[in-house]
Amino acid sequence: MRVTAFFASLAILPFLATATFAQSEEAVFEQIEELHGMAEEFGEAFGQLQDAFLFEDPESFASLAAYPLEVAANGELYDLLEPEDLVENFDYLMTDETQAAIGGQDFADLIVTSEGVGFADGALWMTLICSDDGCEDAEWAIIRITN
């Protein structure tokens, strides 16, 4: 009897996991505000990021990153020191699949953790970067890309 109950609980586990990840845009916005603050500014950065892919604008994309930036691509890990490094090597460092996933990212499907906000199942991460010790001046920036 216990074994049957155990297997029955395993059978419903995927449905419970799926329900946990289903969320609304409002819920994601609230999670970002609660964990990081500046959710409205994140919304603006989200729009800029998607526009960069929509309009095929590597310069705008590169301007959203914090440098040095770690990019995992083609089985290698690259440390990009400035925006030009990303712009000049954009097609090599950003696979077509990653570009499509980020460009088509739904706000409600973002991953929100205490470390930041993940796009495309974690292919790209943004976090709030403080410009001063008191974090009075901060902005959202890309901190990691993993193709």
C-alpha positions, 0 to 999 in steps of 0.5 A: 500500500505504501509503495502504491501511494509513493508511486501515485505521488510521483505521478502527480509531481510533474503537474505540481511542478508545472503549476508552480512555474505558471505565473502572470506578468504581474506576479513576476513584476512583484517578485522583481520588486520584492527581491531587487526593487526597481521593477519598472526600470527592469521593465524598461531594460526588458523592452530595450533588450527585446528591441535590440534583437527585434531590430538586429542591433548588437550595439544596443544589446551590448550597451545593456551589459556590465563588463567584464561580461562572461559569455559561454559559447561554442564550448568556451568561456569568454570574458568580454572587457568592453561593449565592442568585444560583444558587438564585433563577435556577436554572431559567434557569441550569440547562437541563433537559438539564444537570440530567438529565445531572448527576442521572443521572451514572455515577461511571465516566463522570466526566472526571478531569483535573489541573484537576478532575472533569467531569460530563455531558461537561464541563457541570459541573466540580468541583475541590478548593478549599484553605482555607489555604496548606498545603491542610490544609483543603480541600473539593470545590466546583463551579467552572464550569457550562456548559449 
